[in-house]
Amino acid sequence: MNDRITGFVLKQSDYREADVILSVLTKEYGKLSFVAQGVRKMTSKNAGSIMPYTKTEILFDYNETKTFFRLKNARCKEYYRSMHEDIIASSAAAVAAELIDVLTLQATNDMTNNHEYAFLDIVFSKLDEGYDPTLVLSLLFVDMLNLAGLLPDVDACVTCGNTHVVTVSPKDGGFLCQVHAEEHHIPFMKTEDLRRFRLLCKAGLEKIDIVNQYIEGDMKDLQYFIDILYFHADIQLKSMNFYMHLHTIV
């Protein structure tokens, strides 16, 4: 009774006349769903504490046989104000939350999603500190694709093992040599682009401070990761459409 947990609000959906349903990633219990009653009323005390892409403390009654709970009370622990005030950073936060939401199952007794929680903690913190959103997202994709067993092979051609590679093929799952790139009619990439993509895949979020010293985020890399997710998991992120649109107008 009266359990307290800290989690990241991944998603908020309207429910009934004045309620919302929350998808929250917690460190203690993994991903849980909450119904927050009356928070769409002007008099609600919890409304400001359960905004999407924030870290909040939630009071509820935990039951290990359930994954859906009634929220009693909430207190925002980290709003990430700078992130929310920047349209590109906040859009990146939406992409990060959706990516983790779609690749993370509802919690079970033996699953806590500690890796995903740590990833999102880094993502929101770095976006709030002003790091390049595209670089942050690219490294998050690397870590999440790795967890899903979908990380591209960037050591050699995925078809023949030739270490002299010329391009990336999301459909084939990694680097291709000249022979197989031509066979699949895939354009060659610049050497610096291949090196940057390989660095991303070898680093992940844990090494973001080091990576940030050497490269900037590139939308081409992000598109490769998006394509890998689509080709191999049939997943398309709705929030990514807006993020990519912003890069055509900003």
N, C-alpha and C positions, 0 to 999 in steps of 0.2 A: 504494500500500500504506500501511496505517496512517494513513488520512485522519481528520482531526478536524473535526467540524462542530458548530455550536450550533443547537439547535432547540427548538420547543415541542411537548410531548407532547400530541397531540390526543385520542388514544384508545388504550386498552389492552385487548386481548382474550386470554382464555385460549387456549392452544394446546398440544395434546398433554398429557402428564402434568404437566410442570413448567415449560413454556415460556409465553411470551406473544408476541403480535404487536403491534407499536406502529405507530401512524400519527404521523409527526413532520413538522412544518412547519419547514423550514430556510431560511435566508437564501441560502445558497450554491447549493442544488440543488432548491429547491421542496419539494413534499411527497413524502416517502419512507416506505417501510414497512421495518420491521426485525423479525427474530425474535430475541428475547432468551432464550437457552437457560438453563434451570435457575433462573430468577429467582423461581420460586414455592417454592423450597426454603428452609428456614430458614437455611442456610449461605450463601446468595447474597450477594455483595458489591455487586451492581448493583441489587437490588430497590428500595432507597430512593432511587435516582437517576433512576428512570424513571416516577415517579408521574404520572398525568394532570394537566394544567394546571400544569406546571412547565417551567422553561427548563433544558435539560440539554446537556452536552457529550458527544458520542458518538464513539467510536473504531471505525472500520470500514474496509473496503476498497472504495473507490468504483469503479464500472464504469459508464460513461456509457450502456451498452446495457441496464442493469437499473434497476428501481425498488424491488427487494426485496433486502435485505441481511441479513447476520448481524452482530449487535451484538457487538463484542469487549469493550468496556468503556464505562462511563458515569459521569459525574460531574455532580451537580446544581449548577447555577450560580445558580439563583434559585428558591426554594421558594414564595415569596409566602405566608408563614406567616399573616399577618393575614387574607388572603383565604380561605385554607383553613379557618381557625378560625371564620369567619362563615358560617352555613348559607345565607343569601341570596346573599352574594357568591360563595361556592363554586358555588352552583347557577347563578348568572349566568355563571361561568367555563365551566361545562359547556355552557351554551347557546351561548356564543361559540365554543367549540372545535368543537361539532357544526355550527354554521352555516358556519364556514370550511371544515370537513372536507367537507361535502356540496357546497359551491360551488367547491371547488378540485380540479382534476384532478391525477392523478399527474404528477410532473415529467417534462418532456422536455428535450432539449438546449437549446431556445431559450426555456424558460419557468422562471423562478426564483421567481415568486410574491412578489416584494419588497413589494408593496402589502399583501398579506394578512399577511405577517410583521410589518410595521410596525404594522398595525392591532392584531394580537394582543398585541404588545409594549405598546402603549398601554392596551389593555383590562385586561390582568393587572396592570399597574402601578397604574392608577387604582383598580381594585377593591381592591388591596392597601392603597392610601392611604385607603380609606374613602369614595370617591365613591359617589353614588347608583347602585346597580346597574342600575336601570331606565333611567336617563339614559344610562349607559355603553352598555348593550345597544341602546338606540334609535339612538344615533349610529353604532354598529357596523353595524346593519342598513342605515342610510343609505348608508354607504360600500360595503358588500357588494352592495346592490341597485344602486348606481350602477355598480359594476364589471360586474354582470350585465346592465346595460341595462334595469333594472326600476325605477329611481327614479321615484316619482310626480311628476307635473307639478303644481307648486304656484304657478304664476304666473297661471293663469286657468282657466276651465272647460275641461276636456279635450275636451268635445263641441263647444262653439261659440266658445270664446275670450273669453267675457264675463269681465271682471275682477271683477265683483261676485259673489263665491262664497259659498256657505253651508254646504258640507259636503265631506267626503272620501269618495271611492268607491274602495276597493281593487280592485274588479272592473274599473272603468273606468280606473283608473290615475292618479287624482289628484283635484283639486278639481272640484266641479260648481256651477253657478249654480242659482238657485231653480227655474227652469223644468225643468231636467234632473234636479234632485234630486227634485222632485215627480213627474216622469215615471217615475223608477225607485223611487219610494216610499222614499227614503232620508231619515232624520230630519236636521233642521238641527243644526249645531253652534254652540256659543257662539263669539263673536268671539275671545275669548282663547285658546280651544282651537285655532282655525284659525291664529292667529298663532304659537302655540307649535309646532304641527306644521310650519308653513312654516320657522320658524327652524331646527328640527332638520334638515330636508331641505336647507337652504342651508349648514349648518355642517359636519357630519361630525366625526369624532374629532379631527381636527387642531385644531379650535377648541373643544375640550371645556372648557378652563379659562375661556374667555369665556362660553360657554353656561351653565356651572355657576353663574355669577354672577346670571343672570337667570331661569332656570326650574328646576323640579324634574322628575324623571322622572315620567311618567304612564303607567299600564298601558294606557290607551286608545290612546295613540300606538303602543306596542309591539304591541298587537293589530292595528292597521292594517297595520303592516309584516309581521307574521306572515301576515295575510290576503293581502297582495300576493304574498308568496312562494308561498302555496298556489294562488291563482288563476292566476298567470302562469308558475309553474315546477313546480307539482304537488309541492311539497316540504312535508312536515310534520316538525317537529323534536320528537323524543321527549322530549328534556330540557326542553322548554318546558312540558310538562304539569306537572312537579314545581315549576318556578319559579312558575307561575301558581297552583298549589295553595298554595304557601307564602304568597302574598299574600292568601289567604282565611283563614289561621289566625294570621298574625303581626301 
